[in-house]
Structure formats: structure tokens, C-alpha cells
Amino acid sequence: MIELWLLRQQSPLTRSCYERDARRLLGWTGKHLTQTTALDLERFAVGLIASSLASISVGRTLAAVRSIFRFAERIGYCSNVAAGVDLPRNDRRVSEKLLDEGDVQRLISMEPNQRNRTLLTLFCASGLRVSEACGLRWAHLQPRGGAGRITVLGKGRRTRVVSLPTATWRMLADLRADALADAPVFPSKSGKPLDRSRILRIVKDAAARGGVNPNATTHWLRHAHASHALDHGAPIHLVQATLGHASIATTSRYLHARPGDSSARFIVDF
């Protein structure tokens, strides 16, 4: 039943995350889905909230659990005992996850490794999601004028094109050297693409080195891109298109995050 449910998710990344969430549920309850009760799920939710999981991961896991049981009921497999499970409110506002331009400059400039410094620069200059950076190949980069652009495969397998500032494009060109078109832009020592956990470690280490908020993640750099682009006058629809937001309502959060072509054009070169 869970395999059928997973097949309904179009994104491979979503399937991977949801499969992990389903295994987490089954491992915690130790029960078959048909034997799971609403009380089991309430206790599972309490355990997740009390754990060291990030609030966004807790919310996604519980959303996955509710989706599993809705699907199970719809196909006549078992009753939906998850209907009463509430998703936790995420009270951390976007403004609490923003890095100012000084933070971004320190985070990048104090990174000694060329690959990592280019990766951090690209996050801040383009607003990429971590999954999008993991999947980048040199074939996805195309020169344009004195700079260039990247073709990004985003959520829901939607493709978008993001133009890059000249300095960022030059950093990428220097990093490439003689790498083949199908090689990953950001390889590990084994030659395979960096994975999400390694990229997060790179950001955490750079934050510590630069004296930046230790809670910073790759998504904070995406937030920084959006906020700084809007601060420098980028039209909101351009920021929406660059970030790959399905709704402009999502992008509009950044209009109130601070007091007072591509949106990458509005970012100061690093």
C-alpha cells in the first residue's frame, strides 16, 4: 500500500523523503497500518516534536502520515485514523532566518576551498534549492554575453532558467577547468555529486568560520537571495520566476521580511 502511495508522488526527492517518513512511522509504532490507532499517532507526533528533528521535518513527516492514511481509506485498505492529527505551527518567521549582506560576504569570503566558495556564492546569487544544486551538471550551464545562465530542474520536475551575475559565472568557469559536460558541477572526492548532508555541513562550517548564525542552512541562503534582490529593486514576479515559486504569495513573504531576465541581476557580485 505504501509503495502505491509513493508512486503517486511525482518528484523523486519527495518520494525519497516520504519513504523515510513512512519507515519512521512503522519503526516507531512497530505495528501494521491496519492495527495503528489514533492514539498511536498522537504519541508518535508527541515523540517527533520532542525529538531533535527540525520543525519543518516534523511537519513534513506528520503531513506524510496524514496523506498515507487518507490514501489508505480512499482505496479501502483501512480507516483514516490520522484525520485528527494536527500539524505543528512553525512559528519561526522568515525574518528570523535572514542573513544580511555582511553575513553573506563573510560566509563566502572566509571559505578557503574553491569548490565550496563557488557553491556558497551560487546559492546566494541564484536562490537555488539544495536538491537543485546537487543535480547540477556542466551541461546545464550556458554562456550568455559576458556571463551565463543555468537550466534548473525544480520541484514537480518544472524547468526554469536562472541568469547569473558575471562574477559568479567566472567563478564557475574557473572551477570547471576541463570537466566533461555530464560531470557534476559540485563533485565529492569520489566524483559523485555532493549530497544534501555534505552541502549542509559546508554551510554550517562556513557559518562558524564567518561568525554567522549557527542555525544557517542552505535555505537561509535562498531566503537571503530573495530578500536582498527585493531590497535592491527586483520586481517580485522576477524573484518568483527565479526561485521557482508556484505562487507569488510565497514570494511576497520576503516583502515584509525586513523593515523598511532574473532577480540575480540585483544581487551584489561576491
Secondary structure by P-SEA (a helix, b strand, c coil): caaaaaaacccaaaaaaaaaaaaaaaaaaccccccccaaaaaaaaaaaaaccccaaaaaaaaaaaaaaaaaaaaacccccccccccccccccccccccccaaaaaaaccccccaaaaaaaaaaaaccccaaaaaaccccccccccccbbbbbbccccbbbbbbbcaaaaaaaaaaacccccccccccccccccccaaaaaaaaaaaaaaacccccccaaaaaaaaaaaaaaacccaaaaaaaaccccccccccccccccccccccccccc
